[in-house]
């Protein structure tokens, strides 16, 4: 899939797939991609098409009844025959209406199911796409594909798909009937056929490009609306409502221009499709009247011929908007599959097994058993030791067995980085020993958050490897990996759900009130019990009904609720006041005693939670040691920690034990 980012009115790069030139696109080929989704309901669609053809053919019988009436009962002055003909016409009209109603009933439910299924497939696929994909694509573009585009596809399957066939068959049958009635009048009616076909071909190419442009612009407009709603506090706080309104107006004006271009194209083809057949019917009327006057054509035949021609007006005139809807459906299909064709995260492909401590190689089962045994041994060891003893041992035992979290010669470059640009992370070697907590410190933009995102494979390493208890994370199924590693991000994200549901997302299916209460206690999030409905209170979209510190504490609770073996925290206390931070740190120390943790830290108070500290500088680990060691040996680290808070907290805590 070839895509190119384009700037949005707000200055944020959004993903707009590069348009394929109309001459290189095939409407039929695009629409054929819908077949796997339509296959389960093909019987109903085929039945509906047959019923639609029957209904149209019933309508074409009406002119023949009129011919019989004019040349028979009316010519003979037979009132009974006229009433009988009127009854036939009434029955034919009712039959046509019932058949069309049956066709609509047959397609309504299954096509709603097709739309729902495609929307569910899109949502599942979005969940499996890598973070890098979502970083590039604007949310409004994805939203429009799941709503507007799928609605267009359902409308196409319900109406144009069937009626392109129904109307095509109707036109062929009607033309055949007219030629049988009088071939000279039939040739007069067929005169505009070639100009109409040429016009349709030109229209299809032009309308395809404009329809694609309009649908992309709808996605851009959706993005602006979504950003404005989510960022309403910023917009109001800085008084930027006028500039946002201007940006929205510009996009709306652009979309309006595109829609008007579509309307002009549609009007032009309608003008041709309506005008030429009307002229042909007028010419046929004149020629037919002359033939009737000469006695070479009966009045009933002329009435039947003209009635058939008038009955074909709708099938012919509908060609314009049926083609337009088909083109919009084709571009909607292309947009839908641009997302569906994006490569999803692999579930975890087997790789060469990591060497066992004794130098041998083991298969997946043995490696898993060994890792479980190591984890069990670590748990048992921690269970018989006091927390302080466990932490001291973990920090000084050397970790020679490769346990814990290890980065080995890790390099990382974003997939969309300019060619030749240096990697963000370059030859990172770091070992967080089993049961140890390690603080990661570095200047803003040094790559700390990116490094932590590599552990749960939110991004993939460009080179090197990361191991958990000796297991390469790329050899682990993603579900298993992410059940072992819990994360808490600096910018906490909450969902439109209850407090309890948000926190328990970090636990297994069997977690309940006990685990929820423990996690809230660790995160000092007791405020949740004081909400109107306690932990059953809805927090609202993005959790904006809560303060920043409350959201951060709930995110921390979500990270620890599942008692993970590995914990990755990205500056988890940045939004807390001093007193709450101290209470959270006290509770968090007990959690860190039983897990292996990597903590991104910007403040000395957070650094002091860890056993050791790693300094990330220039994309590499520049120094590793305790807090006091790095203060003495690293000028860069001392500068980063030189705030007054650091001196006060260091002095007050009396941490002279080598942290």
C-alpha positions as CSV (number, residue, x, y, z in Angstrom):
1,X,0.0,0.0,0.0
2,X,1.5,3.3,-1.1
3,X,0.7,6.2,1.1
4,X,1.9,9.7,1.6
5,X,1.2,12.0,4.6
6,X,-0.2,15.4,4.0
7,X,-0.5,18.3,6.4
8,X,-3.9,18.9,8.0
9,X,-5.2,22.4,8.7
10,X,-4.1,22.0,12.3
11,X,-0.5,21.4,11.2
12,X,-0.5,17.8,12.1
13,X,0.6,15.3,9.4
14,X,-2.2,13.0,8.5
15,X,-2.2,9.9,6.4
16,X,-3.9,10.3,3.0
17,X,-3.4,7.4,0.7
18,X,-2.0,8.4,-2.6
19,X,-4.7,8.4,-5.2
20,X,-4.4,5.9,-8.0
21,X,-4.9,7.6,-11.4
22,X,-8.4,6.8,-12.8
23,X,-7.0,5.2,-15.9
24,X,-5.1,2.6,-13.7
25,X,-8.1,1.8,-11.5
26,X,-10.7,-0.8,-12.4
27,X,-14.2,-0.3,-10.9
28,X,-15.1,-3.9,-11.5
29,X,-11.8,-5.2,-10.0
30,X,-12.3,-3.1,-6.9
31,X,-15.9,-4.2,-6.4
32,X,-15.0,-7.8,-6.9
33,X,-13.0,-7.6,-3.6
34,X,-16.4,-7.5,-1.8
35,X,-17.2,-11.0,-3.0
36,X,-15.9,-12.9,0.1
37,X,-18.2,-10.7,2.3
38,X,-21.2,-11.1,-0.1
39,X,-20.8,-14.8,-0.6
40,X,-22.8,-15.9,2.5
41,X,-25.8,-13.9,1.2
42,X,-25.4,-14.6,-2.5
43,X,-28.6,-16.8,-2.7
44,X,-30.7,-13.9,-1.4
45,X,-29.1,-11.4,-3.6
46,X,-29.6,-13.6,-6.7
47,X,-33.2,-14.3,-5.7
48,X,-33.8,-10.6,-5.3
49,X,-32.2,-9.9,-8.7
50,X,-34.5,-12.5,-10.4
51,X,-37.5,-11.0,-8.7
52,X,-36.5,-7.5,-9.8
53,X,-36.2,-8.7,-13.4
54,X,-39.6,-10.4,-13.2
55,X,-41.1,-7.2,-11.8
56,X,-39.6,-5.1,-14.6
57,X,-40.8,-7.6,-17.2
58,X,-44.3,-7.5,-15.7
59,X,-44.2,-3.8,-16.3
60,X,-43.3,-4.4,-19.9
61,X,-46.4,-6.5,-20.4
62,X,-48.6,-3.5,-19.7
63,X,-48.0,-1.9,-23.2
64,X,-49.0,-5.1,-24.8
65,X,-52.3,-5.1,-22.9
66,X,-52.8,-1.5,-24.1
67,X,-52.2,-2.6,-27.7
68,X,-54.8,-5.3,-27.3
69,X,-57.3,-2.9,-25.8
70,X,-56.8,-0.2,-28.5
71,X,-56.9,-2.6,-31.5
72,X,-59.6,-4.8,-29.9
73,X,-62.3,-3.6,-27.5
74,X,-61.8,0.1,-28.1
75,X,-61.8,-0.2,-31.9
76,X,-64.9,-2.5,-31.7
77,X,-66.6,-0.3,-29.1
78,X,-66.8,-3.2,-26.6
79,X,-67.2,-1.8,-23.1
80,X,-66.9,-5.2,-21.4
81,X,-63.6,-5.7,-23.1
82,X,-62.4,-2.3,-21.9
83,X,-63.3,-3.2,-18.3
84,X,-61.5,-6.5,-18.7
85,X,-58.4,-4.8,-20.0
86,X,-58.5,-2.3,-17.1
87,X,-58.7,-5.3,-14.7
88,X,-55.6,-6.8,-16.3
89,X,-53.7,-3.5,-16.0
90,X,-54.6,-3.3,-12.3
91,X,-53.5,-6.8,-11.6
92,X,-50.2,-6.3,-13.5
93,X,-49.6,-3.1,-11.5
94,X,-50.2,-4.8,-8.2
95,X,-47.9,-7.7,-9.2
96,X,-45.1,-5.3,-10.1
97,X,-45.4,-3.4,-6.8
98,X,-45.5,-6.6,-4.7
99,X,-42.5,-8.1,-6.5
100,X,-40.4,-4.9,-6.0
101,X,-41.5,-4.9,-2.3
102,X,-40.4,-8.6,-1.9
103,X,-37.0,-7.7,-3.5
104,X,-36.4,-5.0,-1.0
105,X,-37.4,-7.3,1.9
106,X,-35.0,-10.0,0.7
107,X,-31.9,-7.8,0.7
108,X,-32.5,-5.5,3.7
109,X,-31.6,-7.8,6.6
110,X,-28.7,-9.7,5.0
111,X,-27.0,-6.6,3.7
112,X,-27.2,-5.0,7.1
113,X,-25.4,-8.1,8.4
114,X,-22.8,-7.7,5.7
115,X,-22.1,-4.1,6.7
116,X,-22.0,-5.1,10.4
117,X,-19.6,-7.9,9.6
118,X,-17.3,-5.7,7.6
119,X,-17.3,-3.1,10.3
120,X,-16.4,-5.8,12.9
121,X,-13.6,-7.1,10.7
122,X,-12.3,-3.5,10.3
123,X,-12.3,-3.0,14.1
124,X,-10.6,-6.3,14.8
125,X,-8.0,-5.5,12.2
126,X,-7.3,-2.1,13.6
127,X,-6.7,-3.6,17.0
128,X,-4.0,-5.9,15.5
129,X,-2.2,-3.3,13.5
130,X,1.1,-2.0,14.9
131,X,1.4,1.2,16.8
132,X,3.4,2.7,13.9
133,X,0.4,2.4,11.6
134,X,-1.8,4.3,14.1
135,X,0.9,6.9,14.5
136,X,0.8,7.7,10.7
137,X,-3.0,7.5,10.1
138,X,-5.4,10.3,11.2
139,X,-8.2,8.9,13.4
140,X,-10.8,10.7,11.3
141,X,-9.7,8.9,8.2
142,X,-10.1,5.5,10.0
143,X,-13.4,6.6,11.4
144,X,-14.8,7.6,8.0
145,X,-13.8,4.2,6.6
146,X,-15.8,2.4,9.3
147,X,-18.9,4.6,8.9
148,X,-19.4,6.6,5.7
149,X,-17.6,4.2,3.4
150,X,-19.3,1.1,4.7
151,X,-22.7,2.8,4.4
152,X,-21.9,3.5,0.8
153,X,-21.1,-0.1,0.2
154,X,-24.3,-1.3,1.8
155,X,-26.3,1.1,-0.4
156,X,-24.5,-0.2,-3.5
157,X,-25.2,-3.8,-2.7
158,X,-28.8,-3.0,-1.9
159,X,-29.6,-0.9,-5.0
160,X,-27.1,-0.3,-7.8
161,X,-25.7,-3.8,-7.8
162,X,-29.2,-5.3,-8.4
163,X,-30.6,-2.6,-10.6
164,X,-27.6,-2.4,-13.0
165,X,-28.5,-6.0,-13.8
166,X,-32.3,-5.5,-13.6
167,X,-32.3,-2.3,-15.7
168,X,-29.9,-3.8,-18.2
169,X,-32.1,-6.8,-18.8
170,X,-35.2,-4.5,-18.8
171,X,-33.7,-2.4,-21.6
172,X,-32.7,-5.4,-23.6
173,X,-36.2,-7.0,-23.3
174,X,-37.9,-3.6,-24.0
175,X,-35.8,-2.9,-27.1
176,X,-36.6,-6.4,-28.3
177,X,-40.3,-5.8,-27.9
178,X,-40.1,-2.5,-29.7
179,X,-38.2,-4.1,-32.6
180,X,-40.8,-6.8,-32.9
181,X,-43.5,-4.2,-32.9
182,X,-41.9,-2.2,-35.7
183,X,-38.2,-2.4,-36.6
184,X,-38.0,1.0,-38.2
185,X,-39.3,2.8,-35.1
186,X,-37.0,0.6,-33.1
187,X,-33.9,1.8,-35.0
188,X,-35.1,5.4,-34.4
189,X,-35.2,4.7,-30.7
190,X,-31.7,3.1,-30.7
191,X,-30.1,6.1,-32.4
192,X,-28.8,7.7,-29.2
193,X,-27.4,4.5,-27.8
194,X,-23.8,5.1,-29.0
195,X,-23.5,8.7,-27.8
196,X,-25.0,7.7,-24.4
197,X,-22.4,4.8,-24.1
198,X,-19.5,7.2,-24.9
199,X,-20.8,9.7,-22.4
200,X,-21.0,7.1,-19.7
201,X,-17.4,6.0,-20.3
202,X,-16.1,9.6,-20.0
203,X,-18.2,10.2,-16.9
204,X,-17.0,7.1,-15.2
205,X,-13.3,8.1,-15.4
206,X,-13.9,11.7,-14.2
207,X,-16.4,10.9,-11.5
208,X,-14.1,8.2,-10.0
209,X,-11.3,10.7,-9.2
210,X,-13.7,13.3,-7.8
211,X,-15.5,10.7,-5.6
212,X,-12.2,9.6,-4.1
213,X,-11.2,13.1,-3.4
214,X,-14.5,13.8,-1.6
215,X,-14.3,10.7,0.6
216,X,-10.8,11.6,1.6
217,X,-11.9,15.1,2.5
218,X,-14.7,13.7,4.6
219,X,-12.0,11.9,6.6
220,X,-10.0,15.1,7.0
221,X,-13.1,16.9,8.2
222,X,-13.9,14.1,10.7
223,X,-10.4,14.4,12.1
224,X,-10.7,18.1,12.7
225,X,-14.1,17.6,14.4
226,X,-12.8,14.8,16.6
227,X,-9.6,16.8,17.6
228,X,-11.7,19.9,18.4
229,X,-14.1,17.9,20.6
230,X,-11.3,16.1,22.5
231,X,-9.2,19.2,22.8
232,X,-12.1,21.6,23.7
233,X,-10.3,22.6,27.0
234,X,-7.2,23.7,25.1
235,X,-9.3,25.5,22.5
236,X,-11.3,27.4,25.1
237,X,-8.3,27.9,27.4
238,X,-6.3,29.6,24.7
239,X,-9.2,31.3,23.0
240,X,-8.5,29.5,19.7
241,X,-12.2,28.8,18.8
242,X,-12.0,31.3,15.9
243,X,-8.9,29.8,14.3
244,X,-10.4,26.3,14.7
245,X,-13.6,27.5,13.1
246,X,-11.6,28.9,10.2
247,X,-9.8,25.6,9.7
248,X,-13.1,23.8,9.8
249,X,-14.6,26.3,7.4
250,X,-11.7,25.9,4.9
251,X,-12.1,22.2,4.9
252,X,-15.9,22.4,4.6
253,X,-15.5,24.9,1.7
254,X,-13.1,22.5,0.0
255,X,-15.4,19.6,0.5
256,X,-18.3,21.7,-0.8
257,X,-16.4,22.5,-3.9
258,X,-15.7,18.8,-4.5
259,X,-19.3,17.9,-4.0
260,X,-20.4,20.6,-6.4
261,X,-18.0,19.2,-8.9
262,X,-19.6,15.8,-8.4
263,X,-23.0,17.4,-8.9
264,X,-21.9,19.1,-12.1
265,X,-20.6,15.8,-13.5
266,X,-23.8,14.1,-12.6
267,X,-25.9,16.9,-14.1
268,X,-24.0,16.7,-17.4
269,X,-24.5,12.9,-17.8
270,X,-28.2,13.3,-16.9
271,X,-28.6,16.0,-19.4
272,X,-27.3,13.7,-22.1
273,X,-29.1,10.6,-20.9
274,X,-32.4,12.3,-20.6
275,X,-32.3,14.6,-23.6
276,X,-31.2,12.1,-26.3
277,X,-33.8,9.4,-25.5
278,X,-36.5,12.1,-25.3
279,X,-35.6,13.4,-28.7
280,X,-35.6,9.8,-30.0
281,X,-39.1,9.2,-28.5
282,X,-40.3,12.4,-30.1
283,X,-38.9,11.4,-33.5
284,X,-40.5,7.9,-33.2
285,X,-43.8,9.6,-32.4
286,X,-43.7,11.6,-35.6
287,X,-42.6,8.7,-37.7
288,X,-45.2,6.4,-36.1
289,X,-48.0,8.9,-36.6
290,X,-47.2,9.2,-40.3
291,X,-47.3,5.4,-40.6
292,X,-50.6,5.2,-38.8
293,X,-52.0,7.9,-41.1
294,X,-50.7,5.9,-44.1
295,X,-52.3,2.7,-42.7
296,X,-49.1,0.8,-42.5
297,X,-49.2,0.8,-38.7
298,X,-52.1,0.2,-36.3
299,X,-52.9,2.7,-33.6
300,X,-52.6,0.0,-31.0
301,X,-49.1,-0.9,-32.2
302,X,-48.0,2.8,-31.9
303,X,-49.5,3.1,-28.5
304,X,-47.7,-0.1,-27.3
305,X,-44.5,1.1,-28.9
306,X,-44.6,4.5,-27.2
307,X,-45.7,3.0,-23.9
308,X,-42.7,0.6,-24.0
309,X,-40.4,3.5,-24.8
310,X,-41.8,5.5,-21.9
311,X,-41.5,2.5,-19.6
312,X,-37.7,2.3,-20.5
313,X,-37.2,6.0,-19.6
314,X,-36.5,5.1,-15.9
315,X,-34.0,2.3,-16.6
316,X,-32.1,4.5,-19.1
317,X,-32.2,7.7,-16.9
318,X,-31.1,5.8,-13.8
319,X,-27.8,4.8,-15.5
320,X,-26.3,8.1,-14.5
321,X,-26.8,7.9,-10.7
322,X,-26.3,4.1,-10.7
323,X,-22.9,4.6,-12.2
324,X,-22.2,7.4,-9.8
325,X,-23.1,5.2,-6.8
326,X,-21.0,2.4,-8.2
327,X,-18.0,4.7,-8.5
328,X,-18.5,5.9,-4.9
329,X,-18.8,2.3,-3.8
330,X,-15.6,1.4,-5.7
331,X,-13.6,4.2,-4.1
332,X,-15.1,3.2,-0.7
333,X,-14.0,-0.4,-1.3
334,X,-10.5,0.8,-2.1
335,X,-10.4,2.9,1.0
336,X,-11.6,0.1,3.2
337,X,-9.1,-2.4,1.9
338,X,-6.2,0.1,2.2
339,X,-6.6,-0.4,5.9
340,X,-7.4,-4.2,5.7
341,X,-4.4,-4.8,3.5
342,X,-2.0,-3.2,6.1
343,X,0.3,-5.7,7.6
344,X,-0.8,-6.7,11.1
345,X,1.4,-7.6,14.0
346,X,2.6,-11.1,13.8
347,X,1.4,-13.3,16.7
348,X,5.0,-14.2,17.5
349,X,7.0,-16.2,15.0
350,X,9.3,-18.9,16.4
351,X,13.0,-17.9,16.3
352,X,16.2,-19.7,17.0
353,X,16.1,-20.6,20.7
354,X,18.3,-18.8,23.1
355,X,21.3,-20.7,24.5
356,X,20.5,-22.5,27.7
357,X,22.7,-21.8,30.7
358,X,24.7,-24.9,30.0
359,X,25.2,-24.0,26.3
360,X,22.6,-26.4,24.9
361,X,19.7,-25.6,22.7
362,X,16.1,-26.3,23.7
363,X,12.8,-26.4,21.9
364,X,9.9,-24.1,22.6
365,X,8.3,-26.4,25.3
366,X,11.6,-26.8,27.1
367,X,12.4,-23.1,26.9
368,X,8.9,-22.3,28.3
369,X,9.3,-24.8,31.1
370,X,12.8,-23.4,31.9
371,X,11.5,-19.9,32.0
372,X,8.6,-21.0,34.2
373,X,11.0,-22.8,36.5
374,X,13.2,-19.7,36.7
375,X,10.2,-17.6,37.5
376,X,8.9,-20.0,40.1
377,X,12.3,-20.2,41.7
378,X,12.5,-16.4,41.8
379,X,9.0,-16.2,43.4
380,X,10.0,-18.8,46.0
381,X,13.2,-17.1,46.7
382,X,11.4,-13.8,47.2
383,X,8.8,-15.4,49.4
384,X,11.3,-16.6,52.0
385,X,13.3,-13.4,52.0
386,X,12.3,-10.0,53.4
387,X,11.6,-7.4,50.7
388,X,14.8,-5.5,51.5
389,X,16.9,-8.7,51.4
390,X,15.4,-9.7,48.1
391,X,16.1,-6.4,46.5
392,X,19.6,-6.2,47.8
393,X,20.4,-9.7,46.6
394,X,18.8,-9.0,43.2
395,X,20.9,-5.9,42.8
396,X,24.2,-7.5,43.6
397,X,24.0,-11.1,42.5
398,X,25.3,-10.3,39.0
399,X,22.4,-12.0,37.2
400,X,24.8,-14.3,35.4
401,X,21.9,-16.6,34.3
402,X,20.5,-14.0,31.9
403,X,17.3,-13.7,33.9
404,X,15.3,-10.5,34.1
405,X,15.0,-8.0,31.3
406,X,18.0,-7.7,28.9
407,X,18.6,-5.4,25.9
408,X,21.3,-6.8,23.7
409,X,22.9,-4.5,21.1
410,X,19.4,-3.0,20.4
411,X,19.1,-0.5,17.6
412,X,15.8,1.2,16.6
413,X,14.8,3.5,13.8
414,X,11.2,4.5,13.0
415,X,10.0,2.9,9.8
416,X,9.1,6.3,8.3
417,X,12.4,7.9,9.3
418,X,14.3,9.6,6.4
419,X,16.8,7.3,4.6
420,X,20.3,7.7,6.1
421,X,19.2,9.3,9.3
422,X,20.9,8.0,12.5
423,X,18.9,5.5,14.6
424,X,17.1,6.8,17.6
425,X,18.6,4.0,19.7
426,X,22.0,2.6,18.8
427,X,23.6,-0.4,20.3
428,X,21.8,-0.3,23.6
429,X,23.0,-2.9,26.1
430,X,21.2,-3.0,29.4
431,X,20.3,-5.7,32.0
432,X,17.6,-5.3,34.5
433,X,18.2,-8.3,36.8
434,X,15.4,-10.5,37.9
435,X,13.6,-8.9,40.9
436,X,15.4,-5.6,40.4
437,X,13.9,-2.2,39.6
438,X,16.0,0.1,37.3
439,X,15.3,3.7,36.6
440,X,15.9,5.0,33.1
441,X,17.0,8.7,33.0
442,X,17.8,10.9,30.1
443,X,17.2,14.3,28.5
444,X,13.9,15.0,26.8
445,X,13.8,13.4,23.4
446,X,16.6,10.9,24.2
447,X,14.4,7.9,23.4
448,X,13.4,6.7,26.9
449,X,9.7,6.2,26.0
450,X,10.6,4.5,22.8
451,X,12.9,2.1,24.6
452,X,10.2,1.1,27.0
453,X,7.7,0.6,24.1
454,X,10.1,-2.0,22.6
455,X,9.5,-4.3,25.6
456,X,5.8,-5.1,24.9
457,X,6.6,-4.9,21.2
458,X,4.6,-1.8,20.6
459,X,7.5,-1.1,18.2
460,X,9.8,-3.7,16.8
461,X,13.6,-3.5,17.3
462,X,15.5,-2.7,14.1
463,X,18.4,-4.8,15.2
464,X,19.6,-6.7,18.2
465,X,17.2,-8.4,20.6
466,X,15.4,-8.1,23.9
467,X,15.0,-11.0,26.3
468,X,12.8,-11.8,29.3
469,X,14.3,-14.4,31.5
470,X,16.5,-15.4,28.6
471,X,13.6,-15.7,26.1
472,X,13.7,-13.5,23.0
473,X,10.5,-11.6,23.0
474,X,10.1,-12.2,19.3
475,X,9.8,-15.9,20.0
476,X,6.9,-15.4,22.4
477,X,3.3,-15.1,21.2
478,X,2.3,-11.5,21.6
479,X,-0.6,-12.4,23.9
480,X,1.8,-14.3,26.2
481,X,4.4,-11.5,26.1
482,X,1.8,-8.8,27.0
483,X,0.4,-10.9,29.8
484,X,3.9,-11.0,31.3
485,X,4.6,-7.3,30.9
486,X,2.4,-4.5,32.3
487,X,2.8,-0.9,31.2
488,X,1.8,2.5,32.5
489,X,2.3,5.4,30.2
490,X,3.1,9.0,31.1
491,X,-0.1,10.1,29.3
492,X,-2.7,7.9,30.9
493,X,-5.6,6.8,28.6
494,X,-8.9,5.9,30.1
495,X,-11.9,4.5,28.2
496,X,-15.6,5.4,28.4
497,X,-16.2,2.7,31.0
498,X,-16.4,2.4,34.8
499,X,-13.4,2.9,37.0
500,X,-13.4,-0.8,37.8
501,X,-13.5,-1.8,34.2
502,X,-10.6,0.5,33.3
503,X,-8.4,-0.8,36.1
504,X,-9.3,-4.5,35.6
505,X,-8.2,-4.2,31.9
506,X,-4.7,-5.0,33.3
507,X,-5.8,-8.2,35.0
508,X,-6.9,-11.6,33.8
509,X,-10.5,-12.6,33.2
510,X,-10.9,-14.0,36.8
511,X,-10.0,-10.8,38.6
512,X,-12.5,-9.2,40.8
513,X,-13.1,-6.8,43.7
514,X,-10.2,-8.1,45.8
515,X,-7.6,-7.4,43.0
516,X,-9.3,-4.1,42.2
517,X,-9.1,-2.9,45.9
518,X,-5.4,-4.0,46.2
519,X,-4.5,-2.1,43.0
520,X,-6.3,1.0,44.0
521,X,-4.6,0.9,47.4
522,X,-1.1,0.6,45.8
523,X,-1.9,3.6,43.5
524,X,-3.4,5.6,46.3
525,X,-6.5,5.9,44.2
526,X,-9.0,5.6,47.1
527,X,-10.8,8.6,45.6
528,X,-12.5,6.0,43.3
529,X,-14.6,4.8,46.3
530,X,-15.8,8.4,46.9
531,X,-17.2,8.9,43.4
532,X,-21.0,8.9,43.0
533,X,-21.2,5.2,42.2
534,X,-17.9,4.2,43.6
535,X,-15.8,2.0,41.2
536,X,-18.9,1.6,39.1
537,X,-18.8,5.3,38.1
538,X,-18.4,6.0,34.4
539,X,-15.3,8.1,33.9
540,X,-16.3,9.5,30.5
541,X,-14.4,9.8,27.2
542,X,-10.6,9.9,27.7
543,X,-11.3,10.1,31.5
544,X,-11.6,13.9,31.2
545,X,-14.1,14.0,34.0
546,X,-11.1,13.2,36.3
547,X,-8.0,15.3,37.1
548,X,-4.7,14.5,35.6
549,X,-3.4,13.0,38.8
550,X,-6.5,10.8,39.2
551,X,-6.1,9.5,35.7
552,X,-2.5,8.7,36.3
553,X,-3.2,6.8,39.5
554,X,-5.8,4.7,37.8
555,X,-3.4,4.0,35.0
556,X,-0.8,2.9,37.6
557,X,-3.5,0.7,39.3
558,X,-4.2,-0.9,35.9
559,X,-0.5,-1.7,35.5
560,X,-0.1,-3.4,38.9
561,X,-3.5,-5.1,39.2
562,X,-2.4,-8.3,37.4
563,X,0.8,-8.8,39.5
564,X,2.9,-8.8,36.4
565,X,6.3,-10.5,36.2
566,X,7.7,-7.4,34.4
567,X,6.6,-3.8,35.0
568,X,7.4,-0.9,32.6
569,X,6.5,2.5,34.0
570,X,6.9,5.7,32.0
571,X,7.2,8.5,34.5
572,X,4.1,7.2,36.4
573,X,4.0,9.9,39.1
574,X,4.6,13.1,37.1
575,X,1.1,14.5,37.7
576,X,1.0,13.9,41.4
577,X,1.5,16.4,44.2
578,X,4.3,15.8,46.7
579,X,2.2,14.2,49.4
580,X,0.3,11.9,47.1
581,X,3.6,11.0,45.4
582,X,5.2,10.0,48.7
583,X,2.2,7.8,49.6
584,X,2.3,6.1,46.2
585,X,6.0,5.6,46.4
586,X,5.7,3.9,49.7
587,X,3.1,1.5,48.4
588,X,4.8,1.0,45.1
589,X,8.1,-0.1,46.8
590,X,6.3,-3.3,48.0
591,X,5.1,-4.0,44.5
592,X,8.6,-3.5,43.0
593,X,10.0,-6.0,45.5
594,X,8.2,-8.8,43.7
595,X,8.7,-7.8,40.1
596,X,11.3,-6.8,37.6
597,X,10.7,-3.2,36.7
598,X,12.0,-0.6,34.2
599,X,11.0,2.9,35.3
600,X,11.4,6.1,33.2
601,X,12.2,8.8,35.7
602,X,12.5,12.6,35.4
603,X,12.6,13.5,39.1
604,X,15.0,12.3,41.8
605,X,12.0,11.2,43.9
606,X,11.1,8.6,41.3
607,X,14.7,7.6,40.7
608,X,15.0,6.7,44.4
609,X,12.3,4.0,43.9
610,X,14.9,2.0,41.9
611,X,17.8,-0.2,42.8
612,X,20.0,1.1,40.0
613,X,19.9,3.9,37.4
614,X,20.7,3.9,33.7
615,X,21.5,7.1,31.8
616,X,20.4,7.2,28.2
617,X,22.3,9.7,26.1
618,X,22.8,9.9,22.4
619,X,20.8,6.8,21.8
620,X,23.1,4.7,24.0
621,X,23.3,3.7,27.6
622,X,26.0,6.1,28.8
623,X,26.3,5.0,32.4
624,X,24.7,2.5,34.9
625,X,25.0,2.6,38.6
626,X,23.3,3.6,41.8
627,X,21.9,7.1,42.2
628,X,24.8,8.2,44.4
629,X,27.4,6.7,42.1
630,X,26.1,8.5,39.0
631,X,25.9,11.8,40.9
632,X,29.6,11.4,41.6
633,X,30.8,10.0,38.3
634,X,28.5,11.5,35.6
635,X,28.3,15.2,35.0
636,X,25.3,14.8,32.7
637,X,23.4,12.8,35.2
638,X,24.2,15.3,38.0
639,X,22.9,18.1,35.7
640,X,19.7,16.2,35.1
641,X,19.2,15.6,38.8
642,X,20.4,19.1,39.9
643,X,16.9,20.5,40.8
644,X,16.3,21.6,44.3
645,X,13.9,18.8,44.8
646,X,16.7,16.3,44.2
647,X,18.9,17.8,46.9
648,X,16.0,18.0,49.3
649,X,14.7,14.5,48.8
650,X,18.2,13.0,48.8
651,X,19.2,14.7,52.0
652,X,15.8,14.1,53.7
653,X,15.7,10.4,52.9
654,X,19.2,9.8,54.2
655,X,19.8,7.5,51.2
656,X,23.5,6.9,51.7
657,X,23.3,3.1,51.2
658,X,24.5,3.0,47.6
659,X,21.2,3.6,45.8
